[in-house]
Amino acid sequence: MSRRTTGTLLLVIAAFLYGVRYLSAAIFGSGVNSWDSDLFQGMLNYIGTAPRNWSIAALIMGLFYLIWAEYESTSSKTRESLKRFVSYETVDQEAESRNKTE
């Protein structure tokens, strides 16, 4: 699996875990007759912060993988262009030296 795929998958997991906290609180309070923000905040506190913490960790790791993949892509393209430049320069120098000897 490539680093871009891994990073994207971790970002999807982060979004899922972030939403799971709110979805769990809503399911937990589904039997309540009346809703208000204090009640929902209490349900969120009951669920805890573990899904949010895991989502933050997955977000950071996903961003790290995406940045790493872009850095490698950029550096490999730069290396390839430098190799091509050096090889063209060498070919040009060889052609010049052949022309001078002829």
C-alpha positions in Angstrom: 0.0 0.0 0.0 1.4 3.4 -0.9 1.9 6.2 1.6 -0.8 8.3 -0.1 -3.3 5.5 0.3 -2.3 4.9 3.9 -2.6 8.7 4.7 -6.0 8.9 3.0 -7.2 5.9 4.8 -6.1 7.3 8.2 -7.9 10.6 7.4 -11.1 8.6 6.7 -10.6 6.7 10.0 -10.1 10.1 11.8 -13.3 11.5 10.4 -15.2 8.3 11.2 -13.9 8.3 14.8 -14.8 11.9 15.3 -18.4 11.3 14.2 -18.7 8.1 16.2 -18.5 10.1 19.4 -21.5 12.2 18.5 -23.4 9.2 17.0 -22.8 7.2 20.1 -24.1 10.0 22.3 -27.2 10.3 20.1 -27.9 6.6 20.3 -27.3 6.6 24.0 -29.9 9.3 24.5 -32.4 8.0 21.9 -34.9 7.0 24.6 -35.0 10.6 26.1 -38.3 12.4 25.5 -36.9 16.0 25.4 -33.5 17.1 24.3 -31.4 20.1 25.2 -27.7 21.0 24.9 -26.9 20.3 28.5 -28.3 16.8 28.3 -26.4 16.1 25.1 -23.2 17.5 26.6 -23.8 15.0 29.5 -24.1 12.2 27.0 -20.9 13.3 25.3 -19.2 13.3 28.7 -20.5 9.8 29.4 -19.1 8.5 26.0 -15.7 10.0 27.0 -12.9 11.5 25.0 -11.3 8.3 23.7 -12.8 8.4 20.2 -11.8 12.1 19.9 -8.3 11.3 21.0 -8.0 8.4 18.6 -9.3 10.6 15.8 -6.7 13.3 16.5 -4.0 10.6 16.5 -5.2 9.2 13.2 -5.5 12.7 11.7 -1.9 13.5 12.7 -0.6 10.2 11.3 -2.6 10.6 8.1 -1.2 14.1 7.5 2.3 12.8 8.2 1.9 10.1 5.7 0.5 12.4 3.0 3.3 14.9 3.6 5.9 12.2 3.5 4.5 10.8 0.2 4.5 14.3 -1.3 8.1 14.9 -0.1 9.3 11.6 -1.6 7.5 12.3 -4.9 9.0 15.8 -5.1 12.5 14.6 -4.2 12.4 11.7 -6.6 11.3 14.0 -9.4 14.0 16.4 -8.5 16.6 13.6 -8.5 15.4 12.3 -11.9 15.5 15.8 -13.4 19.0 16.3 -12.1 20.1 13.0 -13.5 18.6 13.9 -16.9 20.3 17.3 -16.7 23.7 15.8 -15.9 23.4 13.1 -18.5 22.4 15.8 -21.2 25.3 17.9 -20.1 27.7 14.9 -20.4 26.3 14.1 -23.8 26.7 17.7 -24.9 30.3 17.8 -23.7 31.1 14.5 -25.4 29.6 15.8 -28.7 31.7 19.0 -28.4 34.9 17.0 -27.8 34.1 14.8 -30.8 33.5 17.8 -33.0 36.8 19.4 -31.9 38.8 16.2 -32.7 37.2 15.8 -36.1 
